[in-house]
Amino acid sequence: MTDASRPLFLYGPGYSARYLADIWPAPVFGTVRSQQSAAKLSPTRIEPVPIDDAAALEARVAGADMVISAPPDDAGCPAFARIGRFADQAHSITYLSTTGVYGDLAGGWAMEWTPTRPQSQRAERRVTAETQWRRVSTRLMIVRLPGIYGPGRSAFDRLKAGTARRVVKPGQVFSRIHVADIATGLRALLRSPAEGVFNLCDEYAAPPEDVITYAADLLSEPPPPEIPFETAELTPIGRSFYAECKRVSNAKIKAATGWRPEYPTYKQGLKAILEQMA
């Protein structure tokens, strides 16, 4: 079991990682690329570590629980390229991947043992990064995340910006997770003796247009009109999302840690965000 006083090292202290930092009981360190990015961490409790300072990186990695959320490139995980040679000094390594590695399951369930069949370049890069981190000898967890939403990144924001659309593709569902549940799920994993691959998601895969409709109802606004998928003008990335349909199971992480999502469906999550906005 992880010592509650063990430091946390964040490679890529972005949106999700900052929520974990907020609830971590020990010192938290995070990589920065410039003085400007270090200044952005000043409102948080994350102590910046220059990404080009190899000695400082190695010192902060040693003995820490390390969480990597930096996106991969064509060569795989940039964190592995930069700190892979001394990553075994960490107490544990958690790599945040994506459920996109499962590809399209025609609405079926994605379990941790489901074969990976990436259908996009983004997902292929994640599989490469996962493979790189499997080479380390320390305790490793690969956490696969679906669509992430939360304050500042929800259907409310798209509705207010006028960019929300209800694209309807019959039978299409997506899994998702509230950012606060990512934080508590990761904390539960790090406090347990678990290792391996885990899906971290909520408990209700839903059509994306339903989420927009519910958010509009909460705002007492009319939802945007429905647009058939066949006639929708989508970017290549947007169209690639609709090319995959699956339901993601969180049974393994619940069994391994006792964790339960505070927001098991998008309805509880959106209600909580709206209360924070009030």
C-alpha positions in Angstrom: 0.0 0.0 0.0 1.3 3.5 -0.9 2.5 5.6 2.0 0.2 8.6 2.4 3.2 10.8 2.8 4.9 9.7 -0.5 5.4 12.6 -2.9 3.6 12.8 -6.2 5.4 13.6 -9.4 3.3 14.8 -12.4 4.7 14.6 -15.9 2.4 17.0 -17.6 0.4 18.6 -14.8 -2.7 19.4 -16.9 -6.4 19.5 -16.2 -6.9 16.0 -14.7 -3.5 15.9 -13.0 -4.3 19.1 -11.1 -7.4 17.7 -9.6 -5.3 14.8 -8.3 -2.8 17.2 -6.9 -5.6 19.0 -5.0 -6.4 15.9 -3.0 -2.9 14.5 -2.6 -1.8 14.6 1.1 1.9 14.9 0.4 4.1 17.2 -1.6 3.4 17.4 -5.4 5.9 18.2 -8.1 5.1 18.8 -11.8 7.1 19.4 -15.0 7.2 22.9 -16.6 8.7 24.0 -19.9 9.2 27.7 -19.2 8.8 30.4 -16.6 5.4 31.2 -18.0 4.2 27.6 -17.5 5.7 27.7 -14.0 3.7 30.8 -13.3 0.5 29.0 -14.3 1.1 26.6 -11.4 1.4 29.3 -8.8 -2.3 29.1 -7.9 -1.9 25.3 -7.3 0.1 23.4 -4.7 2.3 21.9 -7.5 6.0 22.7 -7.2 7.4 23.2 -10.7 10.3 21.2 -12.0 12.1 22.3 -15.2 11.6 19.7 -17.9 15.1 20.3 -19.2 16.8 19.8 -15.9 17.7 16.1 -15.9 19.2 16.1 -12.4 16.1 17.8 -10.9 13.8 15.4 -12.7 15.7 12.4 -11.5 15.7 13.7 -7.9 11.9 14.2 -7.9 11.2 10.9 -9.6 13.1 8.9 -7.1 10.8 7.3 -4.5 7.7 9.2 -5.8 4.4 8.0 -7.2 4.6 9.2 -10.8 1.6 10.0 -13.0 2.2 10.7 -16.7 -0.5 12.6 -18.6 1.6 14.1 -21.4 0.1 13.2 -24.9 2.3 11.0 -27.1 3.8 11.9 -30.4 4.9 9.7 -33.3 7.8 8.3 -31.2 5.5 7.4 -28.3 5.5 8.9 -24.9 7.8 12.0 -24.5 8.1 11.3 -20.8 9.6 7.9 -21.6 12.1 9.4 -23.9 13.2 12.0 -21.3 13.1 10.1 -18.0 12.7 6.4 -19.0 16.3 5.6 -18.2 15.8 6.4 -14.5 12.0 5.8 -14.2 12.6 2.6 -12.3 13.6 4.7 -9.3 10.0 5.8 -8.9 7.9 4.0 -6.3 5.2 3.5 -8.9 4.3 4.7 -12.4 0.8 5.5 -13.7 0.4 6.2 -17.4 -2.8 7.8 -18.4 -3.9 6.3 -21.7 -7.3 6.3 -23.5 -10.1 3.8 -24.1 -9.6 4.7 -27.8 -7.1 1.9 -27.9 -9.9 -0.6 -28.0 -11.3 0.8 -31.3 -14.8 0.2 -32.4 -16.7 -2.5 -30.5 -20.1 -1.9 -32.1 -21.6 -0.9 -28.8 -20.0 -3.8 -26.9 -18.2 -3.7 -23.6 -14.5 -2.8 -23.4 -12.8 -4.7 -20.6 -9.1 -4.5 -19.6 -8.4 -7.8 -21.4 -10.2 -6.7 -24.6 -7.6 -6.7 -27.4 -6.4 -3.3 -28.5 -7.4 -2.4 -32.0 -6.6 1.3 -32.5 -8.3 2.9 -35.4 -6.8 6.4 -35.3 -3.3 7.8 -35.2 -4.0 9.2 -31.7 -4.9 5.7 -30.4 -2.0 4.1 -32.2 0.4 6.5 -30.4 -1.2 5.6 -27.1 -0.6 1.9 -27.7 3.0 2.7 -28.5 3.4 4.7 -25.3 1.8 1.9 -23.3 4.2 -0.6 -24.7 7.2 1.6 -23.8 6.1 1.9 -20.2 5.7 -1.9 -19.9 9.5 -2.1 -20.1 10.0 -0.6 -16.7 10.5 -2.9 -13.8 8.8 -0.8 -11.1 5.1 -1.0 -10.2 3.2 0.1 -13.3 -0.5 1.0 -13.8 -1.9 1.9 -17.2 -5.2 3.8 -16.8 -7.4 4.1 -19.8 -9.7 7.1 -19.8 -12.8 7.9 -21.9 -14.1 11.4 -22.6 -13.3 13.7 -19.8 -15.6 16.5 -18.6 -15.8 18.9 -15.7 -15.9 22.5 -14.7 -14.8 24.6 -17.7 -15.0 21.6 -20.0 -18.6 20.5 -20.2 -21.7 20.7 -22.4 -22.5 23.9 -20.5 -19.4 25.6 -22.0 -20.3 24.5 -25.5 -23.8 25.7 -25.2 -22.8 29.1 -23.9 -20.2 29.4 -26.6 -22.7 28.4 -29.3 -20.6 25.4 -30.4 -22.8 22.6 -29.0 -24.4 20.4 -31.7 -26.7 17.4 -31.4 -25.3 15.0 -34.0 -27.5 11.9 -34.0 -26.1 8.5 -35.1 -28.6 5.8 -34.1 -27.1 3.4 -31.6 -24.0 5.6 -30.9 -22.9 5.7 -27.3 -19.8 7.1 -25.5 -18.4 6.5 -22.0 -17.2 9.5 -20.1 -15.9 10.5 -16.6 -16.0 13.6 -14.5 -12.5 15.0 -13.8 -13.1 14.8 -10.0 -13.7 11.0 -10.3 -10.4 10.7 -12.2 -8.7 12.2 -9.2 -10.3 10.0 -6.6 -9.9 6.9 -8.8 -6.2 7.5 -9.2 -5.8 8.1 -5.5 -7.5 4.9 -4.8 -5.3 3.0 -7.2 -2.1 4.6 -5.7 -3.2 3.7 -2.2 -3.8 0.1 -3.1 -1.3 -2.7 -4.1 -2.9 -2.9 -7.5 -1.0 -2.9 -10.8 -1.7 -3.5 -14.4 -4.3 -2.1 -16.8 -7.5 -0.3 -15.5 -10.4 1.4 -17.1 -11.4 4.5 -15.2 -14.9 5.7 -16.2 -18.4 6.3 -15.0 -21.2 3.8 -15.1 -23.4 4.9 -18.0 -22.5 5.1 -21.6 -24.9 7.5 -23.3 -25.6 9.0 -26.7 -23.8 12.4 -27.0 -26.9 14.2 -28.1 -28.6 13.2 -24.8 -25.9 15.0 -22.8 -26.4 18.2 -24.7 -30.2 18.0 -24.3 -29.9 17.4 -20.6 -27.5 20.3 -20.2 -29.8 22.6 -22.1 -32.7 21.5 -19.9 -30.7 22.4 -16.8 -30.1 25.8 -18.2 -33.7 26.2 -19.2 -32.7 26.7 -22.8 -33.9 25.0 -25.9 -31.3 22.5 -27.2 -29.7 22.9 -30.6 -31.5 21.1 -33.4 -30.7 17.5 -34.1 -28.4 16.9 -37.1 -28.3 13.5 -38.8 -24.8 12.1 -38.7 -24.9 11.5 -42.4 -25.3 15.2 -43.2 -23.2 16.6 -40.3 -20.2 18.7 -41.2 -17.5 17.2 -38.9 -13.8 17.6 -38.7 -11.7 14.5 -39.4 -11.1 14.2 -35.6 -14.8 14.6 -34.9 -15.8 12.0 -37.5 -13.3 9.6 -36.1 -15.0 9.7 -32.7 -18.3 8.6 -34.2 -16.5 5.8 -36.0 -16.1 4.0 -32.6 -18.9 2.9 -30.4 -18.4 1.0 -27.1 -19.3 0.8 -23.5 -16.4 0.8 -21.0 -16.5 -1.2 -17.8 -15.1 0.1 -14.5 -15.6 -3.2 -12.7 -11.9 -4.0 -12.3 -10.9 -0.8 -10.5 -13.9 -1.1 -8.2 -13.0 -4.6 -7.3 -9.3 -3.8 -6.8 -9.7 -0.6 -4.7 -13.3 -0.2 -3.5 -13.5 3.0 -5.4 -16.9 4.2 -6.6 -17.6 7.3 -8.8 -19.2 10.2 -7.1 -20.8 11.0 -10.5 -21.9 7.6 -11.9 -23.7 9.2 -14.8 -23.4 12.5 -16.7 -26.6 13.7 -15.0 -25.1 13.8 -11.5 -21.9 15.3 -13.0 -23.6 18.1 -14.9 -25.8 19.0 -11.9 -22.7 19.3 -9.7 -21.0 21.5 -12.3 -24.1 23.8 -12.6 -24.1 24.2 -8.8 -20.5 25.3 -8.9 -21.3 27.8 -11.7 -24.1 29.4 -9.6 
